[in-house]
Amino acid sequence: MATNQVPLTSELILVMDNGLGGSGQQLSINRIYKNVKCSASDDDIYAIAQDIMSLQERNVLAIQRRDTVEIQEA
């Protein structure tokens, strides 16, 4: 059976440093930017993330992209 993916949504997630916990573990907080165009390239999203990072006081630990797709029978 053949299937197709239909893009639904895409999000940019910045995982940001939120200090250390009581036992020394790294704490983080996610900043989620929704309504990213599904057709945007990873390079474009990374460039935007770099611009947003320059406005943040916290250090960014990771840049993530979350795509949601619907799988349909072809």
Buried (B, 14 or more C-beta within 10 A) or exposed (E): EEEEEEEEEBBBBBBBBBEEEEEEEEEBEEBEBEEBEEEBEEEEBEEBBEEBBEEEEBEBBEBEBEEEEEEEEE
